[in-house]
Amino acid sequence: MVARSMRTWMNNLIGLLIIAVILQGCSNLHKKDEGKFEYKEPEPPPLVKPKVTPNHKYLRMSKSGVLNSLNPERIAVASLADFSLETNPESYLNKKANEAKKMGAPFLPFHYYVAPDGNVFEGIESGYCGWLVGTRVPDSLLVGVLGDFDETTVFLKGEQETSLVQLLAWLCSENAIEPNDIVPITKINRNAQPLGKNLESWFGPSHTLRTRVDKTLDAAAQKKGEKEGFMSSFFGKEEKRDPPDFSDYM
């Protein structure tokens, strides 16, 4: 009788140990799953003009040459691969302005420049034509992204990515340009420097860049609609009615 009780107790103990081992294994698997990288699409930035450093803050020169009015129908994105991460963006742009003037451009050739830290710098004013490969561009806003994206290890940094999307969405909104009309710089001039593999992929089959700009515009439109709906319901006027004509009762 005692022996049978001992066997039963041992069997129960072994069963409990097996269950504990199984539960511990499941717990470890869960912890491993928690450590897995899961990509999450970033939230659309606000549809406002990003903070832009005016060109007079860092350029020690004045405009020269002829400034031609721009009629923007699209936005062209360029990669400025000669920019080094160790270089100060302001020094780099001052150098580019000198080079542009020697080629006949009146000022910095592009309208905006997006640095790796997310700062946006103003080039030639957006009301005037930019320059590309020594040629005036009459119908496109030009946006330069500082960095060499042909290297497999160099991608858009988070701050640079957010500022680029916000800038492009704001330019689309201000100039009635559709996201589909955001193009690689080589689309408007085949002699322009290619974007590099990692930046070019944003214009590939997934249309990542255009999609994010589109989402930013949609999110802003939705918020505007919700705000207008709330204001209309809160401050809506009651239907006006004509006062009664008491002559009918006399």
Beta strands, then each sheet from edge to edge (+ up, - down):
strand 1: 52-53
strand 2: 74-80
strand 3: 112-114
strand 4: 120-122
strand 5: 130-132
strand 6: 135-137
strand 7: 140-146
strand 8: 182-184
sheet 1: 1+ 4+ 3- 7- 2- 8-
sheet 2: 5+ 6-
end
